[in-house]
Amino acid sequence: MNSRNVCHSLAVALRFGTTKLNRSGWNPSRRCNSISSMSGQLGGQLSYVQRMKMLQNLREKTGITEEVIRKGKCLVYYKGDPLLTENFSIAWMDFDDLQVEPKLFLENAMLLGMAERGEFQFAVQIVGFGKESKQAVLSKSQGSFTDFRLSLMMMPTYEASLASKAKAIFNWHRRNTHCAKCGSPSVRNSTASCRTCHKCEEVWYPTLSPVGIVLVADTTKSNLLLVRQGRHPKGMYSCIAGYVDSGETLEEGIRREVAEEVGLTVLSVDYKASQHWSFPTSNLMIGCHAIVNGNETLDVDTSELEDARWFSVEEVRRSLDSIKTNPLETMSAIKEGTDQFFVPPRGTLAHSLIDAWLSG
Ligand SMILES: NC(=O)c1ccc[n+]([C@@H]2O[C@H](COP(=O)([O-])OP(=O)(O)OC[C@H]3O[C@@H](n4cnc5c(N)ncnc54)[C@H](O)[C@@H]3O)[C@@H](O)[C@H]2O)c1
């Protein structure tokens, strides 16, 4: 996008219109004001702060206009799978290439974010566009629809977080069509950031559940505790994870989960990183490293876990190295099933926590 288009996007989004929007925030007749007052301030790129202010303004004040849609790039979903290039990057599409009316587009789309050069980023589900939509998209793009879980493991981190966000928000709207207070139908706003009840006007926002996930080491730091659930692919051992309960701090949640699942006492917890995770709904994974008293006997909760085991640092490093070197081969081995021990693939917070511990 050139600097003229950047100025235009900024003007479109920063306009504090007095026009009354309809309930969905969609106002197709709105037009752009002069941008001359801003044109001197902008180079080719927008700062992080400018972009966040523009997105906030679209969500909370102006809503999406046709001009904004036409300036956008779209991450396209078909039946839950994103359109990716052969290198597992998002195959962004222009709105015009989707050949759909703006109103129908908006009913099936959500505002994802904004790129540094000022392009609005949308996610759109094309199932609602009709029978021919999949073929039409494939013929106009360089991409193919890729299994969602595989996509998250293979995409660049930033793009994976966009894909995860879109999936979670679409799911939330599908499951929350009525007001939880009075039971009447609710309607989504144009950016898809919330729903408003038609009757009592209560506003509902997408929910997000906090999950503590922890890589446990013993006091010697030469052994790591990994666990597997029955639903994990054969051979895979991961970190302990569990939902943080209402009233708990993150640290308390982690201490409780480790006690419940493997019967060990946590001596210390350090926060490391977080990740959005859309399986099965919308979770914020909060990743930590913990030290436990390794002299205690493991007491595994077999209703939650199939197994929990101490692994030497060397064993874990070998598995991590092999996944890093051959991510695609590992993913197909995981799909087909293997007797070999392996750690979670890249794209998961468990993988990052193990990687950070081994490089720390
Ligand atoms: N990204 C990663 O590296 C990674 C690794 C491990 C687990 N996870 C994710 O962490 C989450 C939690 O893992 P888990 O093994 O405890 O999951 P789980 O789905 O087995 O849930 C365990 C229990 O928590 C309760 N529960 C379910 N949803 C809840 C919610 N929204 N709020 C509060 N309690 C809830 C239920 O009683 C359930 O039996 C899952 O979504 C899982 O996919 C991600």
The ligand as an SDF file (V2000), in Angstrom:
LIG
                    3D

 44 48  0  0  0  0  0  0  0  0999 V2000
   -0.7370  -25.1620   23.3740 N   0  0  0  0  0  0  0  0  0  0  0  0
   -0.2290  -26.1170   24.1290 C   0  0  0  0  0  0  0  0  0  0  0  0
    0.9840  -26.3480   24.1480 O   0  0  0  0  0  0  0  0  0  0  0  0
   -1.1450  -26.9400   25.0180 C   0  0  0  0  0  0  0  0  0  0  0  0
   -0.6200  -28.0200   25.7730 C   0  0  0  0  0  0  0  0  0  0  0  0
   -1.4700  -28.6840   26.6480 C   0  0  0  0  0  0  0  0  0  0  0  0
   -2.8170  -28.3460   26.7390 C   0  0  0  0  0  0  0  0  0  0  0  0
   -3.3060  -27.3310   25.9580 N   0  0  0  0  0  0  0  0  0  0  0  0
   -4.7140  -26.9180   26.0780 C   0  0  0  0  0  0  0  0  0  0  0  0
   -4.9650  -26.5140   27.4080 O   0  0  0  0  0  0  0  0  0  0  0  0
   -6.3540  -26.6630   27.7010 C   0  0  0  0  0  0  0  0  0  0  0  0
   -6.4990  -27.3230   29.0540 C   0  0  0  0  0  0  0  0  0  0  0  0
   -5.8680  -28.5830   29.0380 O   0  0  0  0  0  0  0  0  0  0  0  0
   -6.5190  -29.7830   29.8630 P   0  0  0  0  0  0  0  0  0  0  0  0
   -5.7170  -30.9770   29.5520 O   0  0  0  0  0  0  0  0  0  0  0  0
   -6.7350  -29.3900   31.2860 O   0  0  0  0  0  0  0  0  0  0  0  0
   -7.9320  -29.7910   29.1020 O   0  0  0  0  0  0  0  0  0  0  0  0
   -9.2490  -30.6310   29.2730 P   0  0  0  0  0  0  0  0  0  0  0  0
  -10.0500  -30.2260   28.0830 O   0  0  0  0  0  0  0  0  0  0  0  0
   -8.9260  -32.0770   29.5040 O   0  0  0  0  0  0  0  0  0  0  0  0
   -9.9550  -30.0360   30.5640 O   0  0  0  0  0  0  0  0  0  0  0  0
   -9.7960  -30.5830   31.8480 C   0  0  0  0  0  0  0  0  0  0  0  0
  -11.0410  -30.2900   32.6700 C   0  0  0  0  0  0  0  0  0  0  0  0
  -11.2040  -28.8920   32.8500 O   0  0  0  0  0  0  0  0  0  0  0  0
  -12.6020  -28.5710   32.8960 C   0  0  0  0  0  0  0  0  0  0  0  0
  -12.8680  -27.5090   31.8940 N   0  0  0  0  0  0  0  0  0  0  0  0
  -13.0650  -27.6350   30.5510 C   0  0  0  0  0  0  0  0  0  0  0  0
  -13.2260  -26.4290   29.9810 N   0  0  0  0  0  0  0  0  0  0  0  0
  -13.1290  -25.5240   30.9550 C   0  0  0  0  0  0  0  0  0  0  0  0
  -13.1910  -24.0900   30.9900 C   0  0  0  0  0  0  0  0  0  0  0  0
  -13.3840  -23.3740   29.8660 N   0  0  0  0  0  0  0  0  0  0  0  0
  -13.0040  -23.4890   32.1720 N   0  0  0  0  0  0  0  0  0  0  0  0
  -12.7910  -24.1880   33.3020 C   0  0  0  0  0  0  0  0  0  0  0  0
  -12.7190  -25.5370   33.3470 N   0  0  0  0  0  0  0  0  0  0  0  0
  -12.8830  -26.1910   32.1840 C   0  0  0  0  0  0  0  0  0  0  0  0
  -13.3630  -29.8440   32.6100 C   0  0  0  0  0  0  0  0  0  0  0  0
  -13.7840  -30.3540   33.8340 O   0  0  0  0  0  0  0  0  0  0  0  0
  -12.3280  -30.7530   31.9900 C   0  0  0  0  0  0  0  0  0  0  0  0
  -12.5730  -32.0970   32.2740 O   0  0  0  0  0  0  0  0  0  0  0  0
   -6.9510  -27.4660   26.5220 C   0  0  0  0  0  0  0  0  0  0  0  0
   -7.6050  -26.5420   25.6950 O   0  0  0  0  0  0  0  0  0  0  0  0
   -5.7350  -28.0180   25.8090 C   0  0  0  0  0  0  0  0  0  0  0  0
   -5.9590  -28.1790   24.4120 O   0  0  0  0  0  0  0  0  0  0  0  0
   -2.4990  -26.6270   25.1250 C   0  0  0  0  0  0  0  0  0  0  0  0
  1  2  1  0
  2  3  2  0
  2  4  1  0
  4  5  1  0
  4 44  2  0
  5  6  2  0
  6  7  1  0
  7  8  2  0
  8  9  1  0
  8 44  1  0
  9 10  1  0
  9 42  1  0
 10 11  1  0
 11 12  1  0
 11 40  1  0
 12 13  1  0
 13 14  1  0
 14 15  2  0
 14 16  1  0
 14 17  1  0
 17 18  1  0
 18 19  2  0
 18 20  1  0
 18 21  1  0
 21 22  1  0
 22 23  1  0
 23 24  1  0
 23 38  1  0
 24 25  1  0
 25 26  1  0
 25 36  1  0
 26 27  1  0
 26 35  1  0
 27 28  2  0
 28 29  1  0
 29 30  1  0
 29 35  2  0
 30 31  1  0
 30 32  2  0
 32 33  1  0
 33 34  2  0
 34 35  1  0
 36 37  1  0
 36 38  1  0
 38 39  1  0
 40 41  1  0
 40 42  1  0
 42 43  1  0
M  CHG  2   8   1  16  -1
M  END
$$$$
